[in-house]
Amino acid sequence: MNMKYTLNERVERAKELRAQGYNCSQCVVMAFDDVIDGDMSMLVRVAHGFGSGMGASGDVCGAISGTTMVLGLVHDNEPRPQLYSRVREARADFVNLEGYSDCRDLKKEGRKPCLELITDAVALLHKRLENA
């Protein structure tokens, strides 16, 4: 896959977006604007509802939701089973690193702040796409 940003540039972009007030899902999606073929302003609006674990419910972390969106957009021509396998693998990578996939568990006392979860998700996805 041809990517415009290096891993470090992508991580810095995600940090800047978070500082501007974007949620976890939006930061991940926007950090991959170079590999997404689509209307970024619409994608940012779509990702808006996935913050704090799907509408602040504490469910699936927004960084995972953003990762899923990027994978779906990048691999949109693949058969569904192949895409779903990629999504499950990416989620497993995140869980292996962070210990959980749900926002409520990730935000427990002593855990990483959201910014670190975002940058970890961006790094994992960048490496996954680099090897695709």
MDAnalysis code that builds the backbone (N, CA, C; Angstrom):
import MDAnalysis as mda
import numpy as np

u = mda.Universe.empty(396, n_residues=132, atom_resindex=np.repeat(np.arange(132), 3), trajectory=True)
u.add_TopologyAttr("name", ["N", "CA", "C"] * 132)
u.add_TopologyAttr("resid", np.arange(1, 133))
u.add_TopologyAttr("resname", ["MET", "ASN", "MET", "LYS", "TYR", "THR", "LEU", "ASN", "GLU", "ARG", "VAL", "GLU", "ARG", "ALA", "LYS", "GLU", "LEU", "ARG", "ALA", "GLN", "GLY", "TYR", "ASN", "CYS", "SER", "GLN", "CYS", "VAL", "VAL", "MET", "ALA", "PHE", "ASP", "ASP", "VAL", "ILE", "ASP", "GLY", "ASP", "MET", "SER", "MET", "LEU", "VAL", "ARG", "VAL", "ALA", "HIS", "GLY", "PHE", "GLY", "SER", "GLY", "MET", "GLY", "ALA", "SER", "GLY", "ASP", "VAL", "CYS", "GLY", "ALA", "ILE", "SER", "GLY", "THR", "THR", "MET", "VAL", "LEU", "GLY", "LEU", "VAL", "HIS", "ASP", "ASN", "GLU", "PRO", "ARG", "PRO", "GLN", "LEU", "TYR", "SER", "ARG", "VAL", "ARG", "GLU", "ALA", "ARG", "ALA", "ASP", "PHE", "VAL", "ASN", "LEU", "GLU", "GLY", "TYR", "SER", "ASP", "CYS", "ARG", "ASP", "LEU", "LYS", "LYS", "GLU", "GLY", "ARG", "LYS", "PRO", "CYS", "LEU", "GLU", "LEU", "ILE", "THR", "ASP", "ALA", "VAL", "ALA", "LEU", "LEU", "HIS", "LYS", "ARG", "LEU", "GLU", "ASN", "ALA"])
u.atoms.positions = np.array([
    [0.846, -1.183, 0.000],
    [0.000, 0.000, 0.000],
    [0.888, 1.242, 0.000],
    [0.517, 2.211, -0.790],
    [1.267, 3.452, -0.898],
    [0.747, 4.457, 0.125],
    [1.557, 4.742, 1.140],
    [1.146, 5.672, 2.193],
    [1.997, 6.938, 2.132],
    [1.345, 8.051, 2.305],
    [2.008, 9.353, 2.252],
    [2.753, 9.653, 3.552],
    [2.170, 9.278, 4.684],
    [2.739, 9.617, 5.984],
    [3.611, 8.496, 6.532],
    [4.686, 8.882, 7.222],
    [5.458, 7.917, 7.991],
    [4.680, 7.620, 9.268],
    [5.096, 6.606, 9.982],
    [4.448, 6.282, 11.251],
    [4.522, 7.462, 12.215],
    [5.682, 8.069, 12.337],
    [5.829, 9.204, 13.263],
    [4.956, 10.387, 12.852],
    [4.891, 10.680, 11.575],
    [4.027, 11.775, 11.102],
    [2.565, 11.478, 11.392],
    [2.174, 10.239, 11.209],
    [0.781, 9.845, 11.438],
    [0.422, 9.961, 12.925],
    [1.331, 9.524, 13.783],
    [1.104, 9.615, 15.227],
    [1.021, 11.087, 15.656],
    [1.916, 11.915, 15.140],
    [1.878, 13.350, 15.470],
    [0.580, 13.988, 14.975],
    [0.136, 13.576, 13.814],
    [-1.141, 14.084, 13.277],
    [-2.289, 13.719, 14.210],
    [-2.312, 12.483, 14.684],
    [-3.363, 12.045, 15.610],
    [-3.324, 12.858, 16.899],
    [-2.131, 13.145, 17.411],
    [-1.996, 13.949, 18.636],
    [-2.539, 15.360, 18.421],
    [-2.213, 15.953, 17.267],
    [-2.704, 17.293, 16.951],
    [-4.225, 17.309, 16.857],
    [-4.776, 16.286, 16.230],
    [-6.236, 16.211, 16.089],
    [-6.910, 16.081, 17.452],
    [-6.330, 15.281, 18.328],
    [-6.884, 15.124, 19.674],
    [-6.839, 16.461, 20.416],
    [-5.734, 17.183, 20.273],
    [-5.597, 18.493, 20.917],
    [-6.638, 19.487, 20.396],
    [-7.100, 19.271, 19.169],
    [-8.134, 20.129, 18.587],
    [-9.536, 19.729, 19.047],
    [-9.648, 18.635, 19.799],
    [-10.938, 18.243, 20.361],
    [-11.645, 17.093, 19.668],
    [-11.018, 16.462, 18.710],
    [-11.641, 15.321, 18.045],
    [-11.606, 14.099, 18.963],
    [-12.610, 13.228, 18.832],
    [-12.663, 12.034, 19.671],
    [-11.739, 10.945, 19.115],
    [-11.648, 9.847, 19.855],
    [-10.720, 8.762, 19.500],
    [-10.968, 8.224, 18.088],
    [-12.209, 7.969, 17.781],
    [-12.562, 7.420, 16.477],
    [-12.205, 8.398, 15.358],
    [-12.547, 9.652, 15.547],
    [-12.241, 10.665, 14.542],
    [-10.739, 10.810, 14.324],
    [-9.970, 10.786, 15.412],
    [-8.515, 10.927, 15.295],
    [-7.915, 9.809, 14.461],
    [-8.366, 8.580, 14.696],
    [-7.831, 7.455, 13.935],
    [-8.207, 7.593, 12.465],
    [-9.467, 7.865, 12.191],
    [-9.909, 7.991, 10.795],
    [-9.146, 9.114, 10.087],
    [-9.045, 10.265, 10.719],
    [-8.413, 11.412, 10.086],
    [-6.898, 11.225, 9.912],
    [-6.288, 10.433, 10.765],
    [-4.851, 10.181, 10.648],
    [-4.514, 9.342, 9.418],
    [-5.543, 8.739, 8.816],
    [-5.337, 7.900, 7.629],
    [-5.983, 8.504, 6.382],
    [-6.095, 9.825, 6.363],
    [-6.730, 10.481, 5.217],
    [-5.983, 10.257, 3.910],
    [-4.708, 9.884, 4.000],
    [-3.923, 9.659, 2.777],
    [-4.240, 8.325, 2.107],
    [-4.852, 7.399, 2.821],
    [-5.162, 6.090, 2.238],
    [-6.656, 5.865, 2.051],
    [-7.444, 6.837, 2.476],
    [-8.894, 6.724, 2.365],
    [-9.367, 7.494, 1.137],
    [-10.119, 6.821, 0.310],
    [-10.703, 7.453, -0.863],
    [-12.154, 7.789, -0.521],
    [-12.381, 9.038, -0.178],
    [-13.738, 9.429, 0.184],
    [-13.775, 10.842, 0.737],
    [-14.959, 11.268, 1.063],
    [-15.194, 12.602, 1.594],
    [-14.830, 12.616, 3.074],
    [-13.681, 13.195, 3.405],
    [-13.196, 13.161, 4.776],
    [-14.130, 13.895, 5.732],
    [-14.725, 14.994, 5.310],
    [-15.624, 15.719, 6.218],
    [-16.830, 14.858, 6.593],
    [-17.324, 14.070, 5.650],
    [-18.429, 13.170, 5.960],
    [-17.968, 12.061, 6.903],
    [-16.785, 11.520, 6.673],
    [-16.266, 10.446, 7.518],
    [-16.044, 10.930, 8.944],
    [-15.590, 12.159, 9.095],
    [-15.404, 12.732, 10.434],
    [-16.751, 12.847, 11.138],
    [-17.770, 13.232, 10.404],
    [-19.111, 13.330, 11.000],
    [-19.633, 11.948, 11.380],
    [-19.397, 10.957, 10.542],
    [-19.828, 9.587, 10.844],
    [-19.116, 9.073, 12.090],
    [-17.822, 9.337, 12.198],
    [-17.028, 8.847, 13.329],
    [-17.372, 9.557, 14.639],
    [-18.024, 10.696, 14.561],
    [-18.326, 11.506, 15.748],
    [-19.105, 10.730, 16.815],
    [-20.029, 9.899, 16.429],
    [-20.869, 9.184, 17.387],
    [-20.200, 8.011, 18.075],
    [-18.964, 7.683, 17.684],
    [-18.293, 6.506, 18.244],
    [-17.374, 6.843, 19.420],
    [-17.355, 8.103, 19.844],
    [-16.495, 8.504, 20.947],
    [-16.941, 7.931, 22.275],
    [-15.969, 7.745, 23.168],
    [-16.198, 7.215, 24.520],
    [-16.955, 5.897, 24.490],
    [-16.634, 5.092, 23.514],
    [-17.216, 3.755, 23.439],
    [-18.632, 3.745, 22.911],
    [-18.834, 4.235, 21.707],
    [-20.128, 4.264, 21.019],
    [-21.142, 5.123, 21.779],
    [-21.032, 6.403, 21.564],
    [-21.984, 7.324, 22.167],
    [-21.849, 7.420, 23.668],
    [-20.633, 7.356, 24.170],
    [-20.328, 7.448, 25.603],
    [-20.986, 6.327, 26.417],
    [-21.187, 5.177, 25.790],
    [-21.775, 4.032, 26.497],
    [-20.719, 3.193, 27.210],
    [-19.450, 3.426, 26.872],
    [-18.372, 2.634, 27.454],
    [-18.114, 1.337, 26.725],
    [-18.825, 1.120, 25.626],
    [-18.633, -0.111, 24.854],
    [-17.326, -0.025, 24.056],
    [-17.277, -0.588, 22.879],
    [-16.045, -0.685, 22.082],
    [-15.350, 0.679, 21.958],
    [-14.071, 0.679, 22.281],
    [-13.247, 1.889, 22.231],
    [-13.345, 2.554, 20.852],
    [-13.442, 3.873, 20.861],
    [-13.524, 4.619, 19.613],
    [-12.315, 4.419, 18.714],
    [-11.154, 4.157, 19.304],
    [-9.961, 3.913, 18.480],
    [-10.127, 2.634, 17.670],
    [-10.774, 1.633, 18.247],
    [-11.055, 0.389, 17.512],
    [-12.119, 0.649, 16.448],
    [-13.124, 1.428, 16.792],
    [-14.154, 1.769, 15.802],
    [-13.540, 2.510, 14.620],
    [-12.642, 3.451, 14.891],
    [-11.958, 4.171, 13.822],
    [-11.112, 3.246, 12.976],
    [-10.418, 2.326, 13.636],
    [-9.612, 1.332, 12.919],
    [-10.489, 0.508, 11.992],
    [-11.646, 0.097, 12.494],
    [-12.581, -0.701, 11.701],
    [-13.059, 0.079, 10.477],
    [-13.356, 1.363, 10.666],
    [-13.796, 2.193, 9.545],
    [-12.708, 2.289, 8.478],
    [-11.475, 2.533, 8.914],
    [-10.370, 2.656, 7.957],
    [-10.185, 1.338, 7.204],
    [-10.188, 0.226, 7.918],
    [-10.033, -1.068, 7.250],
    [-11.146, -1.309, 6.237],
    [-12.369, -0.962, 6.593],
    [-13.492, -1.134, 5.679],
    [-13.355, -0.286, 4.431],
    [-12.835, 0.922, 4.596],
    [-12.662, 1.819, 3.458],
    [-11.483, 1.415, 2.580],
    [-10.416, 0.972, 3.200],
    [-9.222, 0.590, 2.448],
    [-9.422, -0.745, 1.712],
    [-10.139, -1.648, 2.340],
    [-10.329, -2.992, 1.780],
    [-11.781, -3.203, 1.313],
    [-12.380, -2.170, 0.781],
    [-13.797, -2.227, 0.415],
    [-14.114, -3.183, -0.726],
    [-13.119, -3.591, -1.484],
    [-13.365, -4.512, -2.594],
    [-13.169, -5.974, -2.227],
    [-12.782, -6.224, -1.012],
    [-12.564, -7.604, -0.577],
    [-13.886, -8.282, -0.226],
    [-13.920, -9.594, -0.313],
    [-15.104, -10.323, 0.168],
    [-15.281, -10.095, 1.669],
    [-16.497, -10.084, 2.106],
    [-16.822, -9.809, 3.500],
    [-16.037, -10.683, 4.489],
    [-15.941, -11.999, 4.283],
    [-15.189, -12.808, 5.259],
    [-13.730, -12.380, 5.416],
    [-13.112, -11.972, 4.325],
    [-11.717, -11.534, 4.391],
    [-11.597, -10.224, 5.161],
    [-12.492, -9.279, 4.892],
    [-12.491, -8.013, 5.622],
    [-12.755, -8.260, 7.107],
    [-13.743, -9.070, 7.417],
    [-14.075, -9.341, 8.821],
    [-12.894, -9.971, 9.543],
    [-12.150, -10.808, 8.850],
    [-10.955, -11.410, 9.442],
    [-9.923, -10.329, 9.760],
    [-9.735, -9.389, 8.845],
    [-8.802, -8.281, 9.082],
    [-9.223, -7.464, 10.307],
    [-10.513, -7.201, 10.419],
    [-11.034, -6.421, 11.552],
    [-10.805, -7.171, 12.864],
    [-11.102, -8.459, 12.887],
    [-10.893, -9.258, 14.107],
    [-9.420, -9.287, 14.485],
    [-8.543, -9.422, 13.502],
    [-7.103, -9.439, 13.771],
    [-6.639, -8.099, 14.335],
    [-7.119, -7.003, 13.773],
    [-6.734, -5.672, 14.249],
    [-7.231, -5.459, 15.679],
    [-8.445, -5.901, 15.950],
    [-8.986, -5.790, 17.315],
    [-8.161, -6.631, 18.280],
    [-7.790, -7.828, 17.875],
    [-6.973, -8.702, 18.720],
    [-5.610, -8.070, 19.004],
    [-5.015, -7.423, 18.013],
    [-3.739, -6.730, 18.218],
    [-3.884, -5.658, 19.293],
    [-4.973, -4.886, 19.219],
    [-5.231, -3.823, 20.189],
    [-5.429, -4.420, 21.583],
    [-6.226, -5.465, 21.688],
    [-6.476, -6.105, 22.981],
    [-5.189, -6.702, 23.547],
    [-4.377, -7.303, 22.709],
    [-3.097, -7.858, 23.170],
    [-2.203, -6.776, 23.759],
    [-2.252, -5.583, 23.198],
    [-1.430, -4.477, 23.669],
    [-2.037, -3.793, 24.895],
    [-3.343, -3.554, 24.859],
    [-3.997, -2.744, 25.886],
    [-4.691, -3.554, 26.984],
    [-5.021, -4.798, 26.686],
    [-5.689, -5.630, 27.683],
    [-7.195, -5.701, 27.540],
    [-7.788, -4.726, 26.900],
    [-9.243, -4.653, 26.763],
    [-9.606, -4.021, 25.424],
    [-10.890, -4.138, 25.065],
    [-11.392, -3.443, 23.882],
    [-12.509, -2.469, 24.228],
    [-13.104, -2.606, 25.399],
    [-14.192, -1.708, 25.794],
    [-13.650, -0.478, 26.512],
    [-14.203, 0.653, 26.172],
    [-13.786, 1.937, 26.729],
    [-13.867, 1.927, 28.258],
    [-14.933, 1.383, 28.823],
    [-15.103, 1.404, 30.278],
    [-13.955, 0.677, 30.977],
    [-13.466, -0.392, 30.386],
    [-12.347, -1.133, 30.974],
    [-11.024, -0.405, 30.750],
    [-10.873, 0.208, 29.588],
    [-9.643, 0.921, 29.255],
    [-9.466, 2.179, 30.106],
    [-10.574, 2.749, 30.579],
    [-10.510, 4.001, 31.348],
    [-10.451, 3.787, 32.860],
    [-10.384, 2.540, 33.297],
    [-10.276, 2.292, 34.731],
    [-9.033, 2.962, 35.290],
    [-9.075, 3.235, 36.553],
    [-7.961, 3.906, 37.225],
    [-6.629, 3.212, 36.950],
    [-5.633, 3.998, 36.650],
    [-4.311, 3.471, 36.403],
    [-4.047, 3.041, 34.972],
    [-5.035, 3.156, 34.117],
    [-4.862, 2.752, 32.716],
    [-4.298, 3.915, 31.902],
    [-4.011, 3.653, 30.639],
    [-3.493, 4.677, 29.739],
    [-4.558, 5.725, 29.448],
    [-4.134, 6.980, 29.240],
    [-5.097, 8.000, 28.806],
    [-5.504, 7.757, 27.347],
    [-6.606, 8.352, 26.965],
    [-7.133, 8.167, 25.609],
    [-6.102, 8.512, 24.536],
    [-5.329, 9.557, 24.745],
    [-4.345, 9.950, 23.736],
    [-3.379, 8.803, 23.443],
    [-2.948, 8.089, 24.462],
    [-2.037, 6.966, 24.240],
    [-2.739, 5.802, 23.544],
    [-4.009, 5.595, 23.855],
    [-4.773, 4.544, 23.177],
    [-4.927, 4.881, 21.690],
    [-5.170, 6.153, 21.409],
    [-5.288, 6.609, 20.014],
    [-3.981, 6.373, 19.273],
    [-2.867, 6.812, 19.857],
    [-1.594, 6.684, 19.151],
    [-1.183, 5.215, 19.024],
    [-1.517, 4.402, 20.016],
    [-1.248, 2.965, 19.886],
    [-2.055, 2.369, 18.742],
    [-3.340, 2.736, 18.660],
    [-4.199, 2.217, 17.591],
    [-3.692, 2.672, 16.226],
    [-3.267, 3.920, 16.124],
    [-2.731, 4.446, 14.866],
    [-1.472, 3.675, 14.471],
    [-0.592, 3.434, 15.433],
    [0.644, 2.702, 15.130],
    [0.345, 1.268, 14.687],
    [-0.566, 0.610, 15.383],
    [-0.931, -0.762, 15.005],
    [-1.523, -0.810, 13.600],
    [-2.416, 0.128, 13.294],
    [-3.060, 0.143, 11.989],
    [-2.057, 0.505, 10.891],
    [-1.192, 1.449, 11.174],
    [-0.177, 1.833, 10.189],
    [0.674, 0.609, 9.809],
    [1.130, -0.103, 10.806],
    [1.951, -1.302, 10.546],
    [1.159, -2.362, 9.790],
    [-0.096, -2.524, 10.133],
    [-0.952, -3.506, 9.454],
    [-1.111, -3.134, 7.966],
    [-1.357, -1.868, 7.681],
    [-1.543, -1.424, 6.301],
    [-0.239, -1.452, 5.520],
    [0.854, -1.179, 6.206],
    [2.166, -1.226, 5.573],
    [2.476, -2.637, 5.067],
    [1.997, -3.627, 5.802],
    [2.256, -5.026, 5.464],
    [1.161, -5.652, 4.606],
    [0.141, -4.870, 4.249],
    [-0.986, -5.411, 3.469],
    [-0.621, -5.620, 2.021],
])
